[in-house]
């Protein structure tokens, strides 16, 4: 009877070293050409440790992508806390939403983490689960939806479906920039900010509380 190997959580230091080594080699050499032996050597651990912690190379790739995704999600939640907490007046909404969007466009979409995630997903999509199957794939939208719902409860927005409102917000801001410019990198393209400002205003025309 086939059995499923139980993976070890193991040492956080060794786990981090394996993920870092795998990330670097997957980027430079590609998934197919990166051996478990090479990853283990770069991480300073044995091949058995890599197998004990991650089971196989495909699971390790997924763990690398999930770790990067979690880092980005943490950054998004921090930006939400910094920019959309404590908004109490309708007159503050536009500036707060523009500031949030610009922070995401510069701090996240211009980050090495985001660039690495995009490169890995594009190059190794055949070895990763479909986006709808990835457990963290909708977390940023859900985090934004939760904050929009809070603004709704404060009487500043009318958001009967917060998740739909979050999807609309992203489509009107980052989505427009990416569709029109191929990027939403506000640090490199001065055309991004005007698109975001107009997107926020369109969102508020639809969702601002009467």
C-alpha positions as CSV (number, residue, x, y, z in Angstrom):
1,X,0.0,0.0,0.0
2,X,1.3,3.4,-0.9
3,X,2.0,5.7,2.0
4,X,2.5,9.5,2.1
5,X,5.7,10.7,3.6
6,X,5.3,12.9,6.6
7,X,7.4,16.1,6.2
8,X,9.3,17.6,9.1
9,X,9.0,21.3,10.1
10,X,12.5,21.1,11.3
11,X,14.9,24.0,12.1
12,X,13.5,27.4,11.0
13,X,17.1,28.5,10.1
14,X,17.6,25.5,7.9
15,X,14.2,25.8,6.3
16,X,14.9,29.5,5.5
17,X,18.3,28.6,4.1
18,X,16.8,25.9,1.8
19,X,14.1,28.3,0.6
20,X,16.6,31.1,-0.1
21,X,18.9,28.7,-2.0
22,X,16.1,27.2,-4.0
23,X,14.7,30.7,-4.9
24,X,18.1,31.8,-6.2
25,X,18.7,28.6,-8.2
26,X,15.2,28.5,-9.6
27,X,15.7,32.1,-10.9
28,X,19.2,31.7,-12.3
29,X,19.2,28.1,-13.6
30,X,15.5,27.3,-13.9
31,X,13.4,24.6,-12.2
32,X,14.4,21.7,-14.4
33,X,18.2,22.4,-14.2
34,X,18.2,23.0,-10.4
35,X,18.9,19.7,-8.6
36,X,18.1,19.0,-5.0
37,X,21.8,18.3,-4.5
38,X,22.7,21.8,-5.7
39,X,20.1,23.4,-3.6
40,X,21.2,21.4,-0.5
41,X,24.9,22.4,-1.1
42,X,24.0,26.1,-1.5
43,X,21.9,26.0,1.7
44,X,24.6,24.1,3.6
45,X,22.4,21.2,4.5
46,X,22.2,17.5,3.4
47,X,20.0,16.4,0.5
48,X,18.1,14.2,3.1
49,X,17.3,17.4,5.0
50,X,15.8,19.0,1.9
51,X,13.7,15.9,1.2
52,X,12.7,15.6,4.9
53,X,11.5,19.2,4.9
54,X,9.9,19.5,1.5
55,X,9.4,16.0,0.0
56,X,10.3,16.8,-3.6
57,X,11.5,19.7,-5.8
58,X,8.0,20.7,-7.0
59,X,6.8,21.0,-3.4
60,X,9.9,23.1,-2.7
61,X,9.1,25.4,-5.7
62,X,5.6,25.9,-4.4
63,X,6.9,26.7,-0.9
64,X,9.2,29.3,-2.4
65,X,6.3,31.0,-4.2
66,X,4.1,30.8,-1.1
67,X,6.8,32.4,1.0
68,X,7.2,35.3,-1.4
69,X,3.4,35.6,-1.6
70,X,3.2,35.7,2.2
71,X,5.8,38.4,2.4
72,X,3.8,40.5,-0.1
73,X,0.6,39.9,1.7
74,X,2.2,41.1,4.9
75,X,3.3,44.3,3.1
76,X,-0.2,44.9,1.7
77,X,-1.8,44.5,5.2
78,X,0.8,46.9,6.6
79,X,0.0,49.4,3.9
80,X,-3.7,49.1,4.6
81,X,-3.0,49.7,8.3
82,X,-0.9,52.8,7.5
83,X,-3.2,54.4,5.0
84,X,-6.8,53.3,5.6
85,X,-6.9,53.2,9.4
86,X,-8.4,56.1,11.3
87,X,-10.2,57.6,8.3
88,X,-13.3,59.2,9.8
89,X,-14.4,62.0,7.4
90,X,-15.7,61.7,3.9
91,X,-13.3,64.4,2.8
92,X,-10.4,62.1,3.8
93,X,-11.4,59.2,1.6
94,X,-10.0,60.2,-1.7
95,X,-6.5,61.1,-0.4
96,X,-6.4,58.0,1.8
97,X,-7.3,55.7,-1.2
98,X,-4.9,57.4,-3.5
99,X,-2.1,57.2,-0.9
100,X,-2.8,53.5,-0.4
101,X,-2.8,52.8,-4.1
102,X,0.5,54.8,-4.7
103,X,2.1,52.9,-1.8
104,X,1.2,49.6,-3.3
105,X,2.4,50.8,-6.8
106,X,5.8,51.9,-5.4
107,X,6.5,49.8,-2.4
108,X,5.1,46.5,-3.6
109,X,4.8,46.5,-7.4
110,X,8.3,48.0,-7.6
111,X,9.8,45.5,-5.1
112,X,12.3,42.7,-5.7
113,X,9.8,40.3,-4.0
114,X,7.1,41.1,-6.5
115,X,9.5,40.9,-9.5
116,X,10.7,37.5,-8.3
117,X,7.2,36.2,-7.9
118,X,6.2,37.3,-11.4
119,X,9.3,35.7,-12.9
120,X,8.9,32.4,-11.1
121,X,5.2,32.2,-11.9
122,X,5.7,33.1,-15.5
123,X,8.6,30.7,-16.0
124,X,7.4,27.7,-13.9
125,X,3.6,27.8,-14.3
126,X,3.6,24.2,-15.4
127,X,5.0,23.2,-12.0
128,X,2.7,25.3,-9.9
129,X,-1.0,24.9,-9.1
130,X,-3.5,26.9,-11.0
131,X,-4.2,30.4,-9.4
132,X,-7.6,29.4,-8.3
133,X,-6.1,26.4,-6.4
134,X,-3.5,28.5,-4.6
135,X,-4.6,29.0,-1.0
136,X,-3.2,32.6,-0.8
137,X,-4.2,33.7,-4.3
138,X,-7.2,35.9,-3.0
139,X,-5.8,37.0,0.3
140,X,-4.8,40.6,-0.9
141,X,-8.3,41.1,-2.3
142,X,-9.9,39.8,0.9
143,X,-7.7,42.1,3.0
144,X,-8.8,45.1,1.0
145,X,-12.4,44.0,1.1
146,X,-12.3,43.8,4.9
147,X,-11.0,47.3,5.1
148,X,-13.6,48.6,2.7
149,X,-16.3,46.9,4.8
150,X,-14.9,48.8,7.9
151,X,-15.3,52.0,6.0
152,X,-18.8,51.0,5.1
153,X,-19.6,50.3,8.7
154,X,-18.3,53.8,9.5
155,X,-20.8,55.3,7.1
156,X,-18.2,56.4,4.6
157,X,-18.8,53.9,1.8
158,X,-21.8,51.9,0.7
159,X,-20.4,48.4,0.1
160,X,-23.1,45.7,0.2
161,X,-20.6,43.3,-1.3
162,X,-17.1,44.3,0.0
163,X,-15.2,41.7,-2.1
164,X,-16.9,42.9,-5.3
165,X,-16.0,46.4,-4.3
166,X,-12.4,45.4,-3.8
167,X,-12.3,43.8,-7.2
168,X,-13.8,47.0,-8.7
169,X,-11.2,49.1,-6.8
170,X,-8.3,47.1,-8.1
171,X,-9.6,47.1,-11.7
172,X,-10.1,50.8,-11.6
173,X,-6.6,51.6,-10.3
174,X,-3.8,49.1,-10.7
175,X,-5.8,47.2,-13.4
176,X,-6.2,50.2,-15.6
177,X,-2.5,51.1,-15.3
178,X,-1.4,47.6,-16.1
179,X,-3.8,47.4,-19.0
180,X,-2.9,50.7,-20.5
181,X,0.8,51.0,-19.7
182,X,1.8,47.3,-19.2
183,X,2.8,48.2,-15.6
184,X,1.6,49.9,-12.5
185,X,5.1,50.9,-11.4
186,X,4.6,54.5,-10.2
187,X,8.2,54.8,-9.2
188,X,9.3,54.6,-12.8
189,X,6.3,55.9,-14.8
190,X,4.7,59.3,-13.9
191,X,1.6,58.4,-16.0
192,X,0.6,55.9,-13.3
193,X,-0.5,58.5,-10.6
194,X,-3.1,60.3,-12.8
195,X,-4.7,57.0,-13.8
196,X,-4.9,55.9,-10.1
197,X,-6.4,59.3,-9.1
198,X,-9.1,59.0,-11.7
199,X,-9.7,55.4,-10.8
200,X,-10.2,56.3,-7.1
201,X,-12.6,59.0,-8.1
202,X,-14.6,56.6,-10.3
203,X,-14.7,54.2,-7.4
204,X,-16.0,56.8,-5.0
205,X,-18.6,57.9,-7.5
206,X,-19.9,54.3,-7.3
207,X,-19.4,53.5,-3.7
208,X,-19.3,56.7,-1.6
209,X,-22.1,56.7,1.0
210,X,-25.0,59.0,0.2
